[in-house]
Amino acid sequence: MQSPLHNPALFHLGPIPITQAVVVTWVIMALLLLGALLLRRRLQLVPSRSQAAFELVVATVDAQIRDTMLLEPGPYRAFIGTLFVYIFLANWSSLVPGVKPPTAQIETDIALALLVFVAVIGFGVRAGGVRGYLTIFASPNPLMIPLNFVESLTRTFSLFVRLFGNVMSGVFVIGIVLSLAGLLVPIPLMALDLLIGAVQAYIFAVLAMVFIAGAISEGQRPQSSGSSPPESTRTPP
């Protein structure tokens, strides 16, 4: 049986091998970009069905950001929303005959986890400055710097391992059942796999929010503690 880590190249661009996961990712990116441009050109006060569906997705992402991060969603909507929609569509791309989800390839999941890792640093630095962000690693004392740094790496590791394990296991199990039982028997398993794909996209996005919110709150803590106004001058609730 072929290894789940096997990822043959479809063609080469010079010395660079292009796999199916890369091609499917390009297609998803093109569809998202084209859809966004078309919706932007056709925005109406009375929304069409497509605009209403898009607004529902945006409103849902905004509500989740407010509930999870306890922050206004504006600065984070684009990253979190794009992350969720891409993973959702990538997981469901298995509906296309002959297509293996890009998220079933560990390279894709590592790239997504690294995006979250960089975003955590970027949003943390934006909120508290470089010094404020770096103090996170010295909390509660400088002796914890190595352990806190390792923790940030293990969180990134857990992100791509969780996504890869769940998506790949679904593809693997369905492939085995399909080879043994024919075309109709795996249908319930395929429905379950689609549900798991949607849940995994949600979990990945929520974990990204939690990590970003943690970096923001920890990075702002030293500044806020030193600049809080006296009790007597604070505005009463």
MIDO-582802 format. One record per residue: residue number from 1; residue in one letter; chain; x, y, z negated of N, C-alpha, C in turn. Coordinates in nm, 2 decimals. Layout:
     k   r   c      nc1      nc2      nc3     cac1     cac2     cac3      cc1      cc2      cc3
   NUM   a   A        X        Y        Z        X        Y        Z        X        Y        Z
...
This chain:
     k   r   c      nc1      nc2      nc3     cac1     cac2     cac3      cc1      cc2      cc3
     1   m   A     0.09    -0.12     0.00     0.00     0.00     0.00     0.09     0.12     0.00
     2   q   A     0.05     0.23     0.07     0.13     0.35     0.08     0.13     0.43    -0.05
     3   s   A     0.24     0.48    -0.08     0.26     0.56    -0.20     0.17     0.68    -0.20
     4   p   A     0.11     0.72    -0.31     0.03     0.84    -0.31     0.11     0.97    -0.30
     5   l   A     0.25     0.95    -0.32     0.34     1.07    -0.30     0.39     1.08    -0.16
     6   h   A     0.36     0.98    -0.08     0.40     0.99     0.06     0.33     1.10     0.14
     7   n   A     0.40     1.18     0.20     0.34     1.30     0.27     0.41     1.32     0.40
     8   p   A     0.38     1.24     0.50     0.45     1.25     0.63     0.42     1.38     0.71
     9   a   A     0.52     1.42     0.79     0.50     1.54     0.86     0.42     1.52     0.99
    10   l   A     0.33     1.61     1.02     0.26     1.61     1.14     0.34     1.66     1.26
    11   f   A     0.42     1.76     1.23     0.51     1.82     1.34     0.61     1.90     1.26
    12   h   A     0.70     1.96     1.34     0.81     2.04     1.28     0.81     2.18     1.34
    13   l   A     0.84     2.28     1.26     0.87     2.41     1.31     1.02     2.43     1.29
    14   g   A     1.10     2.40     1.39     1.24     2.40     1.38     1.28     2.28     1.28
    15   p   A     1.35     2.31     1.18     1.39     2.21     1.08     1.28     2.19     0.97
    16   i   A     1.18     2.27     0.97     1.08     2.26     0.86     0.97     2.17     0.90
    17   p   A     0.94     2.06     0.82     0.83     1.97     0.84     0.70     2.03     0.80
    18   i   A     0.60     2.02     0.88     0.46     2.07     0.85     0.37     1.95     0.83
    19   t   A     0.32     1.93     0.71     0.24     1.82     0.67     0.09     1.86     0.68
    20   q   A     0.01     1.75     0.67    -0.14     1.78     0.68    -0.18     1.88     0.57
    21   a   A    -0.12     1.86     0.45    -0.16     1.95     0.34    -0.14     2.10     0.38
    22   v   A    -0.03     2.13     0.44     0.00     2.26     0.49    -0.10     2.31     0.59
    23   v   A    -0.13     2.22     0.69    -0.22     2.26     0.79    -0.36     2.29     0.73
    24   v   A    -0.41     2.20     0.64    -0.54     2.22     0.58    -0.54     2.35     0.50
    25   t   A    -0.43     2.38     0.43    -0.42     2.50     0.35    -0.43     2.62     0.44
    26   w   A    -0.36     2.62     0.56    -0.37     2.73     0.65    -0.51     2.75     0.70
    27   v   A    -0.58     2.64     0.73    -0.72     2.65     0.78    -0.81     2.71     0.67
    28   i   A    -0.79     2.67     0.55    -0.87     2.72     0.44    -0.84     2.87     0.42
    29   m   A    -0.72     2.91     0.43    -0.68     3.05     0.42    -0.74     3.13     0.53
    30   a   A    -0.73     3.08     0.65    -0.79     3.15     0.77    -0.94     3.16     0.75
    31   l   A    -1.01     3.06     0.71    -1.15     3.07     0.69    -1.19     3.17     0.58
    32   l   A    -1.12     3.17     0.47    -1.14     3.27     0.36    -1.12     3.41     0.41
    33   l   A    -1.01     3.43     0.49    -0.98     3.57     0.54    -1.09     3.61     0.64
    34   l   A    -1.12     3.52     0.73    -1.22     3.55     0.83    -1.36     3.58     0.77
    35   g   A    -1.39     3.50     0.67    -1.52     3.52     0.60    -1.53     3.65     0.53
    36   a   A    -1.42     3.68     0.46    -1.41     3.81     0.39    -1.42     3.93     0.48
    37   l   A    -1.35     3.92     0.59    -1.36     4.03     0.69    -1.50     4.05     0.75
    38   l   A    -1.56     3.94     0.78    -1.70     3.95     0.84    -1.80     4.00     0.74
    39   l   A    -1.79     3.95     0.61    -1.88     4.00     0.51    -1.86     4.15     0.48
    40   r   A    -1.73     4.19     0.48    -1.70     4.33     0.46    -1.76     4.42     0.56
    41   r   A    -1.76     4.38     0.69    -1.82     4.46     0.80    -1.97     4.46     0.80
    42   r   A    -2.03     4.36     0.73    -2.18     4.35     0.74    -2.24     4.37     0.60
    43   l   A    -2.18     4.44     0.51    -2.24     4.47     0.38    -2.36     4.55     0.39
    44   q   A    -2.47     4.51     0.32    -2.59     4.58     0.33    -2.65     4.60     0.19
    45   l   A    -2.74     4.70     0.17    -2.80     4.73     0.05    -2.90     4.61     0.01
    46   v   A    -2.96     4.56     0.12    -3.05     4.44     0.10    -2.96     4.33     0.15
    47   p   A    -2.90     4.25     0.06    -2.80     4.15     0.11    -2.86     4.04     0.19
    48   s   A    -2.79     3.99     0.28    -2.82     3.87     0.36    -2.80     3.75     0.27
    49   r   A    -2.82     3.63     0.32    -2.80     3.51     0.24    -2.65     3.49     0.21
    50   s   A    -2.57     3.51     0.32    -2.43     3.50     0.30    -2.37     3.60     0.20
    51   q   A    -2.42     3.72     0.21    -2.37     3.83     0.12    -2.42     3.80    -0.02
    52   a   A    -2.54     3.75    -0.04    -2.59     3.71    -0.17    -2.51     3.60    -0.23
    53   a   A    -2.48     3.50    -0.15    -2.39     3.39    -0.20    -2.26     3.44    -0.25
    54   f   A    -2.20     3.53    -0.17    -2.07     3.59    -0.20    -2.08     3.67    -0.33
    55   e   A    -2.18     3.75    -0.34    -2.20     3.83    -0.46    -2.22     3.74    -0.59
    56   l   A    -2.29     3.63    -0.57    -2.31     3.54    -0.68    -2.18     3.48    -0.73
    57   v   A    -2.09     3.44    -0.63    -1.96     3.39    -0.67    -1.88     3.50    -0.74
    58   v   A    -1.88     3.62    -0.69    -1.81     3.73    -0.76    -1.86     3.76    -0.90
    59   a   A    -1.99     3.76    -0.91    -2.06     3.78    -1.04    -2.02     3.67    -1.14
    60   t   A    -2.02     3.55    -1.09    -1.99     3.44    -1.18    -1.84     3.44    -1.23
    61   v   A    -1.75     3.48    -1.13    -1.61     3.49    -1.17    -1.60     3.60    -1.27
    62   d   A    -1.66     3.72    -1.25    -1.65     3.83    -1.34    -1.70     3.79    -1.48
    63   a   A    -1.82     3.72    -1.49    -1.87     3.68    -1.61    -1.78     3.59    -1.69
    64   q   A    -1.72     3.50    -1.61    -1.62     3.40    -1.67    -1.50     3.47    -1.73
    65   i   A    -1.45     3.57    -1.65    -1.33     3.65    -1.70    -1.37     3.72    -1.83
    66   r   A    -1.48     3.78    -1.83    -1.52     3.86    -1.95    -1.54     3.76    -2.07
    67   d   A    -1.60     3.64    -2.05    -1.62     3.55    -2.16    -1.49     3.49    -2.21
    68   t   A    -1.40     3.46    -2.11    -1.27     3.39    -2.15    -1.16     3.48    -2.19
    69   m   A    -1.14     3.59    -2.12    -1.03     3.68    -2.14    -1.07     3.79    -2.23
    70   l   A    -1.20     3.82    -2.25    -1.25     3.93    -2.33    -1.19     4.07    -2.27
    71   l   A    -1.18     4.07    -2.14    -1.13     4.19    -2.07    -1.22     4.22    -1.95
    72   e   A    -1.21     4.35    -1.90    -1.28     4.38    -1.78    -1.22     4.31    -1.66
    73   p   A    -1.30     4.26    -1.57    -1.25     4.16    -1.47    -1.18     4.23    -1.36
    74   g   A    -1.19     4.36    -1.34    -1.13     4.43    -1.22    -0.99     4.39    -1.19
    75   p   A    -0.89     4.40    -1.28    -0.75     4.37    -1.24    -0.73     4.22    -1.21
    76   y   A    -0.82     4.13    -1.25    -0.79     3.99    -1.25    -0.88     3.91    -1.15
    77   r   A    -0.98     3.98    -1.10    -1.08     3.92    -1.02    -1.02     3.86    -0.89
    78   a   A    -0.94     3.93    -0.82    -0.88     3.88    -0.69    -0.80     3.76    -0.71
    79   f   A    -0.71     3.76    -0.81    -0.63     3.64    -0.83    -0.71     3.52    -0.88
    80   i   A    -0.79     3.54    -0.98    -0.86     3.42    -1.04    -0.97     3.37    -0.94
    81   g   A    -1.04     3.47    -0.87    -1.14     3.43    -0.78    -1.08     3.35    -0.66
    82   t   A    -0.97     3.40    -0.61    -0.91     3.33    -0.49    -0.85     3.20    -0.53
    83   l   A    -0.80     3.19    -0.65    -0.74     3.06    -0.70    -0.86     2.96    -0.71
    84   f   A    -0.97     3.00    -0.77    -1.08     2.91    -0.79    -1.14     2.86    -0.65
    85   v   A    -1.16     2.96    -0.57    -1.23     2.93    -0.44    -1.14     2.84    -0.35
    86   y   A    -1.01     2.87    -0.35    -0.91     2.78    -0.28    -0.91     2.64    -0.33
    87   i   A    -0.90     2.62    -0.46    -0.89     2.49    -0.51    -1.02     2.41    -0.49
    88   f   A    -1.13     2.49    -0.50    -1.27     2.42    -0.48    -1.28     2.38    -0.34
    89   l   A    -1.24     2.46    -0.24    -1.25     2.42    -0.10    -1.15     2.31    -0.07
    90   a   A    -1.03     2.32    -0.12    -0.93     2.22    -0.10    -0.97     2.08    -0.15
    91   n   A    -1.03     2.08    -0.27    -1.08     1.95    -0.32    -1.20     1.90    -0.24
    92   w   A    -1.28     1.98    -0.19    -1.40     1.94    -0.11    -1.36     1.92     0.04
    93   s   A    -1.24     1.95     0.08    -1.20     1.92     0.22    -1.20     1.78     0.26
    94   s   A    -1.21     1.69     0.15    -1.22     1.55     0.18    -1.35     1.51     0.25
    95   l   A    -1.45     1.60     0.25    -1.57     1.57     0.32    -1.55     1.56     0.47
    96   v   A    -1.44     1.63     0.52    -1.41     1.62     0.66    -1.34     1.48     0.69
    97   p   A    -1.39     1.41     0.78    -1.33     1.27     0.81    -1.19     1.28     0.85
    98   g   A    -1.11     1.20     0.78    -0.96     1.19     0.81    -0.88     1.30     0.74
    99   v   A    -0.94     1.38     0.66    -0.87     1.49     0.59    -0.84     1.45     0.45
   100   k   A    -0.72     1.46     0.40    -0.68     1.44     0.27    -0.67     1.57     0.20
   101   p   A    -0.73     1.59     0.08    -0.73     1.72     0.01    -0.58     1.77    -0.01
   102   p   A    -0.55     1.89     0.02    -0.41     1.94    -0.01    -0.38     1.93    -0.16
   103   t   A    -0.48     1.94    -0.25    -0.45     1.92    -0.39    -0.42     1.78    -0.43
   104   a   A    -0.43     1.69    -0.34    -0.39     1.55    -0.36    -0.24     1.53    -0.34
   105   q   A    -0.17     1.64    -0.29    -0.03     1.64    -0.27     0.04     1.72    -0.39
   106   i   A     0.14     1.66    -0.45     0.19     1.72    -0.57     0.26     1.85    -0.53
   107   e   A     0.31     1.87    -0.41     0.38     2.00    -0.37     0.28     2.11    -0.38
   108   t   A     0.15     2.09    -0.33     0.05     2.20    -0.34     0.02     2.23    -0.48
   109   d   A     0.01     2.13    -0.57    -0.03     2.16    -0.71     0.09     2.23    -0.78
   110   i   A     0.21     2.19    -0.75     0.32     2.26    -0.81     0.32     2.41    -0.77
   111   a   A     0.30     2.44    -0.64     0.29     2.58    -0.59     0.18     2.66    -0.66
   112   l   A     0.06     2.60    -0.68    -0.04     2.66    -0.75    -0.01     2.69    -0.90
   113   a   A     0.06     2.60    -0.96     0.10     2.62    -1.10     0.21     2.73    -1.11
   114   l   A     0.30     2.73    -1.01     0.40     2.84    -1.01     0.34     2.97    -0.99
   115   l   A     0.23     2.98    -0.91     0.16     3.11    -0.89     0.10     3.16    -1.02
   116   v   A     0.05     3.06    -1.10    -0.01     3.10    -1.23     0.11     3.14    -1.32
   117   f   A     0.22     3.07    -1.32     0.33     3.11    -1.40     0.38     3.25    -1.37
   118   v   A     0.39     3.28    -1.24     0.44     3.42    -1.20     0.33     3.52    -1.24
   119   a   A     0.20     3.49    -1.23     0.10     3.58    -1.26     0.10     3.61    -1.41
   120   v   A     0.12     3.51    -1.49     0.13     3.53    -1.64     0.24     3.63    -1.67
   121   i   A     0.35     3.61    -1.61     0.46     3.71    -1.63     0.42     3.85    -1.58
   122   g   A     0.37     3.86    -1.46     0.33     3.98    -1.40     0.23     4.06    -1.48
   123   f   A     0.12     3.99    -1.52     0.02     4.06    -1.60     0.07     4.09    -1.74
   124   g   A     0.15     4.01    -1.79     0.21     4.03    -1.93     0.30     4.16    -1.93
   125   v   A     0.38     4.17    -1.83     0.47     4.28    -1.82     0.39     4.41    -1.79
   126   r   A     0.29     4.40    -1.70     0.21     4.52    -1.67     0.14     4.57    -1.80
   127   a   A     0.09     4.48    -1.88     0.02     4.52    -2.00     0.11     4.57    -2.11
   128   g   A     0.22     4.51    -2.14     0.31     4.55    -2.25     0.44     4.59    -2.22
   129   g   A     0.48     4.60    -2.09     0.61     4.63    -2.05     0.70     4.51    -2.06
   130   v   A     0.83     4.53    -2.01     0.92     4.41    -2.01     0.95     4.38    -2.16
   131   r   A     0.98     4.48    -2.24     1.02     4.45    -2.38     0.90     4.39    -2.45
   132   g   A     0.78     4.44    -2.43     0.66     4.39    -2.50     0.64     4.24    -2.46
   133   y   A     0.66     4.21    -2.33     0.64     4.07    -2.29     0.74     3.98    -2.35
   134   l   A     0.87     4.02    -2.34     0.98     3.94    -2.39     0.97     3.91    -2.54
   135   t   A     0.91     4.00    -2.62     0.89     3.98    -2.76     0.81     3.86    -2.79
   136   i   A     0.72     3.81    -2.69     0.64     3.70    -2.71     0.73     3.58    -2.74
   137   f   A     0.84     3.57    -2.68     0.93     3.45    -2.70     1.00     3.45    -2.83
   138   a   A     1.00     3.57    -2.90     1.07     3.58    -3.03     0.97     3.57    -3.14
   139   s   A     0.84     3.53    -3.11     0.74     3.53    -3.22     0.73     3.38    -3.27
   140   p   A     0.72     3.36    -3.40     0.73     3.46    -3.51     0.86     3.51    -3.55
   141   n   A     0.97     3.44    -3.50     1.11     3.48    -3.53     1.20     3.44    -3.41
   142   p   A     1.31     3.50    -3.40     1.40     3.48    -3.28     1.44     3.33    -3.27
   143   l   A     1.44     3.25    -3.38     1.48     3.11    -3.37     1.38     3.03    -3.28
   144   m   A     1.26     3.09    -3.26     1.16     3.02    -3.18     1.18     3.04    -3.03
   145   i   A     1.27     3.13    -2.99     1.29     3.16    -2.85     1.30     3.04    -2.76
   146   p   A     1.39     2.94    -2.79     1.39     2.82    -2.70     1.26     2.74    -2.69
   147   l   A     1.20     2.72    -2.81     1.08     2.65    -2.81     0.96     2.72    -2.74
   148   n   A     0.95     2.85    -2.75     0.85     2.93    -2.68     0.87     2.93    -2.53
   149   f   A     1.00     2.93    -2.49     1.03     2.92    -2.35     0.99     2.79    -2.29
   150   v   A     1.03     2.68    -2.37     0.99     2.55    -2.32     0.84     2.53    -2.32
   151   e   A     0.77     2.59    -2.41     0.62     2.58    -2.41     0.56     2.65    -2.28
   152   s   A     0.62     2.76    -2.24     0.57     2.82    -2.12     0.59     2.73    -2.00
   153   l   A     0.70     2.66    -2.00     0.73     2.57    -1.89     0.64     2.45    -1.89
   154   t   A     0.61     2.39    -2.01     0.53     2.28    -2.02     0.38     2.31    -1.99
   155   r   A     0.34     2.43    -2.01     0.20     2.47    -1.97     0.19     2.47    -1.82
   156   t   A     0.30     2.51    -1.75     0.30     2.51    -1.61     0.30     2.36    -1.56
   157   f   A     0.38     2.28    -1.62     0.38     2.14    -1.59     0.25     2.07    -1.61
   158   s   A     0.18     2.10    -1.72     0.05     2.04    -1.74    -0.06     2.08    -1.64
   159   l   A    -0.05     2.20    -1.59    -0.14     2.25    -1.49    -0.14     2.16    -1.37
   160   f   A    -0.02     2.15    -1.31    -0.02     2.07    -1.18    -0.03     1.92    -1.20
   161   v   A     0.01     1.87    -1.32     0.00     1.73    -1.34    -0.15     1.69    -1.36
   162   r   A    -0.23     1.78    -1.43    -0.37     1.75    -1.45    -0.44     1.76    -1.31
   163   l   A    -0.42     1.86    -1.23    -0.49     1.87    -1.11    -0.45     1.76    -1.01
   164   f   A    -0.32     1.73    -1.00    -0.28     1.63    -0.91    -0.33     1.49    -0.95
   165   g   A    -0.32     1.46    -1.08    -0.37     1.33    -1.13    -0.52     1.31    -1.10
   166   n   A    -0.60     1.41    -1.13    -0.74     1.39    -1.11    -0.78     1.38    -0.96
   167   v   A    -0.73     1.47    -0.88    -0.76     1.47    -0.74    -0.71     1.34    -0.67
   168   m   A    -0.58     1.31    -0.70    -0.52     1.20    -0.63    -0.58     1.07    -0.67
   169   s   A    -0.62     1.05    -0.80    -0.68     0.93    -0.84    -0.82     0.91    -0.77
   170   g   A    -0.89     1.02    -0.75    -1.02     1.00    -0.68    -1.00     0.96    -0.54
   171   v   A    -0.90     1.02    -0.47    -0.87     0.98    -0.33    -0.82     0.83    -0.33
   172   f   A    -0.74     0.80    -0.42    -0.68     0.66    -0.42    -0.79     0.56    -0.45
   173   v   A    -0.88     0.58    -0.54    -0.98     0.48    -0.58    -1.08     0.47    -0.46
   174   i   A    -1.12     0.58    -0.40    -1.21     0.57    -0.29    -1.15     0.50    -0.17
   175   g   A    -1.02     0.52    -0.15    -0.95     0.45    -0.04    -0.95     0.30    -0.06
   176   i   A    -0.93     0.26    -0.19    -0.93     0.11    -0.22    -1.07     0.05    -0.20
   177   v   A    -1.17     0.12    -0.26    -1.31     0.07    -0.24    -1.35     0.06    -0.10
   178   l   A    -1.31     0.17    -0.02    -1.35     0.17     0.12    -1.29     0.06     0.20
   179   s   A    -1.16     0.03     0.17    -1.10    -0.08     0.24    -1.15    -0.22     0.20
   180   l   A    -1.21    -0.23     0.08    -1.26    -0.36     0.04    -1.41    -0.38     0.06
   181   a   A    -1.49    -0.27     0.05    -1.64    -0.29     0.05    -1.71    -0.23     0.17
   182   g   A    -1.64    -0.16     0.26    -1.71    -0.10     0.37    -1.75     0.04     0.35
   183   l   A    -1.83     0.09     0.44    -1.86     0.24     0.45    -1.96     0.29     0.34
   184   l   A    -2.06     0.21     0.31    -2.17     0.27     0.23    -2.15     0.26     0.08
   185   v   A    -2.08     0.16     0.04    -2.06     0.14    -0.11    -1.99     0.26    -0.17
   186   p   A    -1.88     0.32    -0.11    -1.81     0.43    -0.18    -1.88     0.56    -0.19
   187   i   A    -2.01     0.57    -0.13    -2.07     0.70    -0.13    -2.10     0.75    -0.27
   188   p   A    -2.15     0.67    -0.37    -2.16     0.73    -0.51    -2.03     0.77    -0.56
   189   l   A    -1.92     0.70    -0.53    -1.79     0.74    -0.58    -1.74     0.87    -0.52
   190   m   A    -1.78     0.89    -0.39    -1.74     1.01    -0.32    -1.82     1.13    -0.39
   191   a   A    -1.95     1.11    -0.42    -2.02     1.22    -0.49    -1.96     1.25    -0.62
   192   l   A    -1.92     1.15    -0.70    -1.85     1.17    -0.82    -1.72     1.25    -0.80
   193   d   A    -1.65     1.21    -0.70    -1.52     1.27    -0.67    -1.54     1.42    -0.63
   194   l   A    -1.64     1.46    -0.56    -1.67     1.60    -0.53    -1.70     1.67    -0.66
   195   l   A    -1.78     1.61    -0.75    -1.81     1.68    -0.88    -1.68     1.70    -0.96
   196   i   A    -1.59     1.60    -0.96    -1.47     1.61    -1.03    -1.38     1.72    -0.97
   197   g   A    -1.39     1.73    -0.83    -1.31     1.84    -0.77    -1.36     1.98    -0.81
   198   a   A    -1.49     1.99    -0.82    -1.54     2.12    -0.86    -1.51     2.16    -1.00
   199   v   A    -1.51     2.05    -1.09    -1.48     2.07    -1.23    -1.33     2.11    -1.25
   200   q   A    -1.25     2.04    -1.17    -1.10     2.06    -1.18    -1.07     2.21    -1.13
   201   a   A    -1.14     2.26    -1.03    -1.12     2.39    -0.98    -1.15     2.49    -1.10
   202   y   A    -1.26     2.46    -1.16    -1.31     2.55    -1.27    -1.21     2.54    -1.39
   203   i   A    -1.16     2.42    -1.43    -1.07     2.41    -1.54    -0.94     2.48    -1.51
   204   f   A    -0.89     2.46    -1.39    -0.76     2.53    -1.35    -0.77     2.68    -1.36
   205   a   A    -0.89     2.73    -1.31    -0.90     2.88    -1.32    -0.92     2.93    -1.46
   206   v   A    -0.99     2.85    -1.54    -1.01     2.89    -1.68    -0.88     2.89    -1.76
   207   l   A    -0.80     2.78    -1.74    -0.67     2.78    -1.80    -0.58     2.89    -1.76
   208   a   A    -0.58     2.93    -1.63    -0.51     3.04    -1.58    -0.55     3.17    -1.66
   209   m   A    -0.68     3.19    -1.68    -0.73     3.30    -1.75    -0.68     3.30    -1.90
   210   v   A    -0.68     3.18    -1.96    -0.64     3.17    -2.10    -0.49     3.21    -2.11
   211   f   A    -0.41     3.16    -2.02    -0.26     3.19    -2.02    -0.24     3.34    -2.00
   212   i   A    -0.31     3.39    -1.90    -0.29     3.54    -1.87    -0.33     3.62    -1.99
   213   a   A    -0.45     3.59    -2.05    -0.50     3.67    -2.16    -0.41     3.66    -2.28
   214   g   A    -0.35     3.54    -2.30    -0.25     3.52    -2.41    -0.13     3.61    -2.39
   215   a   A    -0.08     3.62    -2.27     0.04     3.70    -2.24     0.01     3.85    -2.26
   216   i   A    -0.11     3.89    -2.22    -0.15     4.03    -2.23    -0.17     4.07    -2.38
   217   s   A    -0.24     3.99    -2.46    -0.26     4.02    -2.60    -0.13     4.02    -2.68
   218   e   A    -0.05     3.92    -2.65     0.08     3.91    -2.73     0.17     4.02    -2.69
   219   g   A     0.17     4.06    -2.56     0.26     4.16    -2.51     0.22     4.30    -2.56
   220   q   A     0.09     4.32    -2.59     0.04     4.45    -2.63     0.05     4.46    -2.79
   221   r   A     0.07     4.35    -2.86     0.06     4.35    -3.00     0.16     4.44    -3.07
   222   p   A     0.29     4.44    -3.03     0.39     4.52    -3.09     0.36     4.67    -3.07
   223   q   A     0.31     4.71    -2.95     0.28     4.85    -2.92     0.16     4.89    -3.00
   224   s   A     0.06     4.81    -3.00    -0.07     4.85    -3.07    -0.05     4.86    -3.22
   225   s   A     0.04     4.77    -3.28     0.06     4.78    -3.42     0.13     4.90    -3.46
   226   g   A     0.22     4.96    -3.37     0.29     5.07    -3.41     0.22     5.20    -3.37
   227   s   A     0.12     5.20    -3.29     0.05     5.32    -3.25    -0.09     5.33    -3.30
   228   s   A    -0.13     5.25    -3.39    -0.27     5.25    -3.44    -0.29     5.38    -3.52
   229   p   A    -0.40     5.45    -3.50    -0.42     5.57    -3.58    -0.45     5.54    -3.72
   230   p   A    -0.43     5.64    -3.82    -0.46     5.61    -3.96    -0.61     5.58    -3.97
   231   e   A    -0.64     5.51    -4.08    -0.78     5.47    -4.11    -0.88     5.58    -4.11
   232   s   A    -0.83     5.70    -4.16    -0.92     5.81    -4.18    -0.95     5.88    -4.05
   233   t   A    -0.87     5.86    -3.95    -0.89     5.93    -3.82    -0.95     5.85    -3.71
   234   r   A    -0.98     5.72    -3.75    -1.04     5.63    -3.65    -1.19     5.67    -3.63
   235   t   A    -1.23     5.65    -3.51    -1.37     5.68    -3.48    -1.46     5.57    -3.54
   236   p   A    -1.56     5.61    -3.62    -1.65     5.50    -3.68    -1.72     5.43    -3.57
   237   p   A    -1.75     5.30    -3.60    -1.83     5.23    -3.50    -1.97     5.28    -3.48
